[in-house]
């Protein structure tokens, strides 16, 4: 009997030890499997390719910028990411202090005395919002995004250019003291710069772009000019008489103003509130030709007078929209 009890005790002890060993093995297997799974995930994470978005120049087809969206907050801070894209788009469109942007103002064509055209250059606009939306879409899976550029040529046909000189549809004259040599020179140079400019249908006109820098390198001289409510000596003083004379002529027609500023003090050559001050690199006089027809600017210097005429083809005379 004692012998039987001893056998039973040995059997039970072996069973318990066997069960414990089995449980321990299962635990080790689970731990090994979990470790293996974690290792596989870590390896996959390492070899997983990041999502790239490349910004492509539409003309050269070259990459101008590439980003990994996640590095800038995509998926974790979308507001931050959108703000970063908007800043890039703005810089690409408008440029920075170091690099020019894609946006280019139209340089209008000019009409020569023989009726031939001196070509300018078209307007180029980078649509910032469209670029932002395209980059956001590409940020999910990656890909290339071409910069959305829109190029606009002048709104007239070459065969009608020589006819735009036929009839005067608006004009205005201002007067000055031609004994003030510097100011007279500056008025003459700026008037010559806008003379014979063709403004096609829906074209934007910029005085500063058309005239260019009014500095000594371009022949401009010292003359009195209005600055912060005072008359001071400055290179290019007097060009505002040209811009103001133009304003009073073009204002008789149905144009849309883009930018227009008044002087800080009253000027005597136009009625109060009828001036348009300009400063190259600063304030500009800009409008869009919404008259429905192409126009031609003419500027004439007399003995102490400046006249700006707006002309068009005889065929368009009855179609032109006048200011109300």
Helices and strands as residue ranges (DSSP letters): H 2-47, E 52-56, E 63-68, G 69-72, H 78-94, E 110-111, E 117-118, E 123-126, H 128-138, E 143-146, E 149-152, G 158-163, E 167-175, H 181-194, E 198-199, E 204-206, H 207-211, G 216-218, E 222-227, E 230-235, H 239-250, E 256-259, E 286-288, E 295-301, E 305-312, G 314-316
